[in-house]
Amino acid sequence: KSLCYQIPALLRPGCAVVVSPLIALMQDQVDALTQLGVKAACLNSTLDWREAQVVEQAIFNGTLDLVYIAPERLLLDRTLAMLDALNEAGKLALFAIDEAHCVSQWGHDFRPEYLQLCALHERYPDVPRIALTATADQATRSEILVRLGLSEARVFLSSFDRPNIRYTVVEKDNARKQLLGFLTGRKGQAGIVYCLSRKKVEETAEWLSAQGYPALPYHAGLPAAERAANQRRFLREEGLIMCATIAFGMGIDKPDVRFVAHLDLPKSIEAYYQETGRAGRDGEASEAWMAYGMQDVALQHARIAESGAGEGHKILEAQRLTALLAYCEAPRCRRQVLLNYFGEERQ
């Protein structure tokens, strides 16, 4: 997906601006590009003012091919003034809006800042723009086009099939014991275990480590330094399991994740598809395993009811949860159900 904007960024004159929602994701991308000799940097809240100044100067000097930036930072007056100057000098190569499903209020990762990105096509109508996502149903795709002013743009839709991933769903009956059974023979493999609550993440990581499966916790309640350290270890070391809430994972590019396990039901098929898609990015055989129970369904319904969303949004969320439950209980090939949900017919 990233190649869709990285290659044009290298071919076009000037600097490409990549809007990205997560600081950790930006850093991973920049590190990978820098190792390949590409001139890339990020502009985000982890930099002090001196470091930010160095990056801004490099953009002005034309020594950067790509700069990754969060939507909040992009829309600051200071940043827009810098982009105005670049645009006047003909040094803006393109805008790439990554993880574009974040623009959708009906999506599974809504970021209100993304709605303000309509300012880009209003302010810089002559600069090419591309929006990218690996996970969006028809309603979300339509909203992306409208919100980002891309209604006249060409749409390229690839297959949602990930043939190297095997999907398994089991009814909960002592989930820990079931997870241990699934992990038998998988020692030394990298994997991700998703849990609904922060407490469960920490308890599961501790329990797995005690069972001989080295595991680290990751959730939004951990200190930023600990989260970053755990993510670095997971990306760089062999055979670690990351126990996480949905706070972990968007854009994580560790190629040899051999399994993604869900100890609790996600909130939608879109979320499930994105989370399971972190397995097998190297194309090798991988597993998506999930244990679900009706208590999970009740918890998710309670979450929807207690949310501050409007009634229409709550109805749609409930429909998406029902679709996920239908997937779990499907008496036929789950790959077919998954692909059909995204509008891809597979017999």
Disulfide bonds with the S-S distance in Angstrom:
none
